[in-house]
Amino acid sequence: SNETFDWINRIKAYNFKYICKDQKVLRAIPYFELIIHTIYEILKESYDGVHTMQKLQKVKKYYPDLIGSFEEWICRYWNLERSSQMKNDIVFHMENEKEYDKAIIYYISGMTDNFAIETYNKIVRF
């Protein structure tokens, strides 16, 4: 309805003015970019076509939480080995690198802020 549309626009305007333009948020943007890019790059470097699962297993010794979480998530949607219990459609074909890239983006976009920060902290922890 028009009333709901107006209400949503007012909320968006408020968020933009008081949250998105807040100095603390603006100063944190490089940190957030670092987190997202680091997670993306680790997963991207693990791509090896239909052998991606094997490569993920090799990388998992360095980043067990990230790779374990990604494997658990992507196994529900890819065209490789799937549990017979999976009734959902195949979304990503692993032999297609662009689809793998899209899978990484979907995975990261589904992370909460806290989970992404926690994952990053585990990546850089010695």
Residue pairs with C-beta under 8 A, 6 or more apart in sequence:
19 25
34 120
35 116
35 117
35 119
35 120
36 108
36 116
38 120
38 123
38 124
39 66
39 108
39 111
39 116
39 119
39 120
39 123
40 104
40 105
40 108
42 59
42 63
42 66
42 123
43 66
43 70
43 104
43 107
44 101
44 104
45 59
46 52
46 55
46 56
46 59
46 67
47 55
47 97
47 100
48 54
48 55
49 94
49 95
49 97
50 80
50 94
50 95
52 80
52 94
52 100
53 71
53 80
53 81
53 94
56 67
56 70
56 71
57 67
59 67
60 67
60 68
60 71
63 122
63 123
65 119
65 122
66 119
66 122
66 123
69 119
70 104
70 107
73 107
73 110
74 92
74 103
74 107
75 81
75 82
75 83
76 82
76 86
76 88
77 88
77 90
77 91
77 92
77 103
78 90
78 91
78 92
78 93
78 94
78 103
79 90
79 92
79 93
79 94
80 94
82 90
91 103
92 99
92 100
92 102
92 103
93 99
94 100
108 116
111 119
